[in-house]
Amino acid sequence: MKVRAEILVNGLVQGVGYRYFVYREAHNFGVRGYVKNLYTGEVLTVVEGERAIVEEFINKLRVGPSHAYVKNCAVDWQEPKNEFDSFDVH
């Protein structure tokens, strides 16, 4: 079953390669969507794919790269919109 998840991560996640970590993991898992920094210091990831794969992907985002510190990872599950052809960094 395909799902869409909006994942909001905060902590030390900007300036530490977090978005490019997300980009690499997205390609490894074969999910589509985007990741971007927010002015609040958080990182937003919007992703669509099979639910089990998206759940595994989110588990990776909860850890992040070695220089990051993920304090909180909030997930908003939604119906897929099928609007993405790839995964991008914004």
N, CA, C and O of each residue as an XYZ file, in Angstrom:
360
protein
N       0.839     -1.182      0.000
C       0.000      0.000      0.000
C       0.882      1.244      0.000
O       1.754      1.390      0.857
N       0.659      2.130     -0.951
C       1.434      3.367     -1.023
C       0.912      4.375     -0.018
O      -0.290      4.469      0.230
N       1.842      5.129      0.555
C       1.511      6.172      1.523
C       2.356      7.408      1.242
O       3.312      7.382      0.467
N       1.970      8.472      1.894
C       2.743      9.714      1.875
C       3.016     10.062      3.332
O       2.142      9.925      4.187
N       4.227     10.510      3.604
C       4.576     10.930      4.960
C       5.279     12.279      4.900
O       6.175     12.491      4.083
N       4.864     13.179      5.766
C       5.574     14.445      5.960
C       6.308     14.302      7.285
O       5.696     14.126      8.339
N       7.634     14.382      7.210
C       8.485     14.118      8.367
C       9.192     15.410      8.760
O       9.932     15.987      7.963
N       8.966     15.854      9.973
C       9.583     17.074     10.477
C      10.593     16.682     11.551
O      10.235     16.105     12.578
N      11.861     17.005     11.298
C      12.948     16.619     12.196
C      13.574     17.877     12.782
O      13.839     18.844     12.068
N      13.809     17.851     14.102
C      14.532     18.969     14.702
C      15.661     18.456     15.566
O      15.763     17.262     15.846
N      16.504     19.380     15.983
C      17.734     19.067     16.697
C      18.875     19.745     15.952
O      18.685     20.815     15.374
N      20.045     19.142     15.958
C      21.172     19.662     15.180
C      21.126     18.972     13.819
O      21.793     17.961     13.599
N      20.325     19.538     12.904
C      20.085     18.893     11.613
C      20.353     19.816     10.423
O      20.145     19.418      9.277
N      20.807     21.031     10.680
C      21.185     21.921      9.580
C      22.676     22.203      9.684
O      23.208     22.417     10.774
N      23.346     22.201      8.528
C      24.781     22.467      8.488
C      25.635     21.256      8.821
O      26.837     21.388      9.051
N      25.020     20.064      8.848
C      25.753     18.843      9.200
C      25.592     17.751      8.134
O      25.939     16.595      8.376
N      25.073     18.109      6.967
C      24.908     17.142      5.887
C      23.650     16.296      5.999
O      23.545     15.252      5.355
N      22.693     16.738      6.812
C      21.488     15.938      7.024
C      20.666     15.783      5.749
O      20.212     14.679      5.449
N      20.461     16.869      4.987
C      19.645     16.771      3.770
C      20.262     15.809      2.755
O      19.546     15.063      2.088
N      21.578     15.827      2.640
C      22.217     14.937      1.662
C      22.224     13.492      2.149
O      22.224     12.557      1.348
N      22.232     13.317      3.468
C      22.033     11.989      4.046
C      20.634     11.474      3.669
O      20.480     10.330      3.242
N      19.635     12.322      3.832
C      18.258     11.950      3.485
C      18.167     11.616      1.998
O      17.531     10.633      1.616
N      18.801     12.430      1.166
C      18.801     12.214     -0.285
C      19.380     10.837     -0.629
O      18.789     10.093     -1.412
N      20.528     10.501     -0.049
C      21.151      9.198     -0.316
C      20.263      8.044      0.154
O      20.102      7.051     -0.556
N      19.693      8.177      1.345
C      18.818      7.131      1.868
C      17.563      6.983      1.006
O      17.096      5.867      0.776
N      17.022      8.093      0.535
C      15.832      8.039     -0.321
C      16.126      7.247     -1.590
O      15.301      6.452     -2.039
N      17.304      7.469     -2.163
C      17.681      6.717     -3.360
C      17.926      5.250     -3.032
O      17.584      4.378     -3.830
N      18.508      4.965     -1.881
C      18.716      3.577     -1.466
C      17.383      2.837     -1.298
O      17.271      1.662     -1.646
N      16.379      3.535     -0.764
C      15.079      2.911     -0.517
C      14.138      3.004     -1.719
O      13.113      2.324     -1.754
N      14.476      3.838     -2.699
C      13.642      3.960     -3.888
C      12.349      4.731     -3.666
O      11.350      4.473     -4.337
N      12.360      5.686     -2.719
C      11.178      6.505     -2.467
C      11.299      7.825     -3.220
O      12.380      8.203     -3.672
N      10.175      8.513     -3.347
C      10.133      9.775     -4.094
C       9.642     10.888     -3.194
O       8.885     10.656     -2.251
N      10.084     12.110     -3.497
C       9.659     13.265     -2.719
C      10.738     14.314     -2.680
O      11.432     14.531     -3.674
N      10.895     14.980     -1.526
C      11.923     16.016     -1.381
C      12.265     16.224      0.086
O      11.548     15.793      0.990
N      13.387     16.900      0.284
C      13.822     17.306      1.617
C      14.253     18.755      1.536
O      14.860     19.164      0.547
N      13.948     19.549      2.571
C      14.378     20.945      2.584
C      14.549     21.453      4.006
O      13.901     20.978      4.939
N      15.446     22.437      4.150
C      15.633     23.131      5.416
C      14.498     24.124      5.600
O      14.026     24.720      4.632
N      14.062     24.304      6.835
C      13.076     25.320      7.171
C      13.759     26.441      7.948
O      14.783     26.224      8.595
N      13.192     27.624      7.879
C      13.782     28.778      8.577
C      13.797     28.586     10.089
O      14.517     29.298     10.789
N      13.022     27.647     10.602
C      12.946     27.369     12.045
C      14.135     26.543     12.540
O      14.289     26.328     13.742
N      14.981     26.075     11.599
C      16.104     25.221     11.971
C      15.774     23.742     11.841
O      16.621     22.883     12.089
N      14.542     23.453     11.453
C      14.109     22.066     11.268
C      14.329     21.636      9.826
O      14.626     22.460      8.961
N      14.183     20.337      9.573
C      14.257     19.802      8.220
C      12.948     19.077      7.927
O      12.497     18.242      8.711
N      12.344     19.409      6.784
C      11.101     18.783      6.360
C      11.402     17.820      5.220
O      12.061     18.180      4.245
N      10.912     16.597      5.354
C      11.005     15.604      4.286
C       9.595     15.173      3.940
O       8.816     14.812      4.822
N       9.266     15.210      2.662
C       7.986     14.705      2.166
C       8.325     13.533      1.263
O       9.115     13.666      0.329
N       7.722     12.380      1.548
C       8.103     11.163      0.839
C       6.867     10.325      0.529
O       5.906     10.297      1.298
N       6.915      9.643     -0.613
C       5.863      8.699     -0.982
C       6.495      7.375     -1.383
O       7.556      7.344     -2.006
N       5.831      6.283     -1.019
C       6.303      4.947     -1.357
C       5.476      3.911     -0.637
O       4.464      4.234     -0.015
N       5.904      2.665     -0.720
C       5.226      1.584     -0.006
C       5.403      1.796      1.501
O       6.485      2.168      1.955
N       4.356      1.562      2.260
C       4.379      1.877      3.698
C       5.551      1.229      4.435
O       6.229      1.903      5.211
N       5.804     -0.048      4.214
C       6.890     -0.731      4.930
C       8.237     -0.097      4.607
O       9.085      0.036      5.489
N       8.439      0.290      3.366
C       9.698      0.923      2.958
C       9.815      2.313      3.566
O      10.882      2.697      4.045
N       8.713      3.070      3.548
C       8.722      4.413      4.141
C       9.001      4.334      5.638
O       9.712      5.184      6.175
N       8.460      3.337      6.314
C       8.719      3.179      7.751
C      10.200      2.908      8.017
O      10.770      3.463      8.956
N      10.823      2.063      7.199
C      12.265      1.803      7.343
C      13.070      3.066      7.068
O      14.037      3.358      7.771
N      12.668      3.813      6.044
C      13.311      5.079      5.687
C      13.251      6.059      6.860
O      14.245      6.706      7.187
N      12.090      6.161      7.484
C      11.924      7.065      8.630
C      12.825      6.641      9.783
O      13.371      7.496     10.480
N      12.989      5.353      9.994
C      13.894      4.887     11.055
C      15.321      5.386     10.817
O      16.024      5.718     11.771
N      15.752      5.442      9.559
C      17.081      5.989      9.241
C      17.138      7.483      9.549
O      18.142      7.981     10.058
N      16.048      8.199      9.236
C      16.008      9.644      9.476
C      16.042      9.966     10.965
O      16.543     11.020     11.356
N      15.519      9.077     11.794
C      15.535      9.288     13.249
C      16.959      9.269     13.801
O      17.231      9.853     14.850
N      17.860      8.601     13.096
C      19.262      8.517     13.518
C      20.082      9.611     12.855
O      20.802     10.343     13.534
N      19.981      9.732     11.533
C      20.708     10.759     10.786
C      22.170     10.424     10.615
O      22.627      9.365     11.047
N      22.919     11.341      9.974
C      24.354     11.133      9.780
C      25.119     11.342     11.088
O      24.559     11.810     12.079
N      26.384     10.994     11.078
C      27.174     11.003     12.314
C      27.303     12.378     12.978
O      27.409     12.444     14.203
N      27.297     13.469     12.219
C      27.465     14.802     12.813
C      26.149     15.446     13.235
O      26.148     16.540     13.800
N      25.035     14.781     12.969
C      23.722     15.325     13.331
C      23.293     14.806     14.699
O      23.778     13.782     15.179
N      22.370     15.542     15.307
C      21.710     15.086     16.530
C      20.212     15.293     16.321
O      19.732     16.426     16.308
N      19.484     14.201     16.158
C      18.041     14.276     15.957
C      17.358     14.246     17.311
O      17.412     13.250     18.034
N      16.717     15.354     17.639
C      16.017     15.466     18.918
C      14.601     14.902     18.813
O      14.148     14.175     19.698
N      13.910     15.239     17.732
C      12.532     14.789     17.554
C      12.259     14.551     16.075
O      12.790     15.248     15.210
N      11.428     13.563     15.804
C      11.046     13.217     14.436
C       9.539     12.990     14.427
O       9.060     11.945     14.868
N       8.789     13.975     13.923
C       7.326     13.885     13.888
C       6.881     13.472     12.488
O       7.343     14.027     11.491
N       5.979     12.493     12.423
C       5.510     11.971     11.140
C       4.014     12.205     11.004
O       3.238     11.862     11.896
N       3.619     12.789      9.884
C       2.214     12.992      9.541
C       1.905     12.098      8.344
O       2.346     12.376      7.229
N       1.143     11.018      8.575
C       0.792     10.080      7.503
C      -0.378     10.635      6.702
O      -1.339     11.164      7.262
N      -0.279     10.502      5.365
C      -1.314     11.026      4.475
C      -1.551     10.063      3.320
O      -0.829      9.082      3.142
N      -2.584     10.372      2.542
C      -2.835      9.640      1.307
C      -1.840     10.111      0.258
O      -1.558     11.307      0.188
N      -1.294      9.205     -0.567
C      -0.339      9.631     -1.594
C      -1.001     10.502     -2.656
O      -2.164     10.298     -3.003
N      -0.252     11.471     -3.165
C      -0.735     12.365     -4.219
C      -0.100     12.042     -5.569
O      -0.497     12.584     -6.600
N       0.894     11.149     -5.549
C       1.596     10.740     -6.775
C       2.095     11.930     -7.592
O       1.951     11.959     -8.814
N       2.681     12.910     -6.905
C       3.139     14.120     -7.584
C       4.646     14.145     -7.836
O       5.153     15.097     -8.430
N       5.368     13.118     -7.395
C       6.837     13.122     -7.516
C       7.322     12.089     -8.513
O       6.802     10.975     -8.577
N       8.336     12.474     -9.297
C       8.978     11.564    -10.236
C      10.332     11.084     -9.703
O      10.883     10.091    -10.177
N      10.855     11.810     -8.707
C      12.192     11.513     -8.178
C      12.262     12.022     -6.736
O      11.243     12.384     -6.149
N      13.454     12.046     -6.179
C      13.663     12.620     -4.862
C      14.654     13.755     -4.998
O      15.728     13.570     -5.569
N      14.313     14.937     -4.481
C      15.124     16.145     -4.676
C      15.471     16.803     -3.349
O      14.796     16.616     -2.337
N      16.539     17.572     -3.390
C      16.934     18.434     -2.270
C      16.538     19.854     -2.649
O      16.947     20.352     -3.698
N      15.748     20.506     -1.807
C      15.337     21.899     -2.054
C      16.107     22.823     -1.151
O      15.912     24.037     -1.199
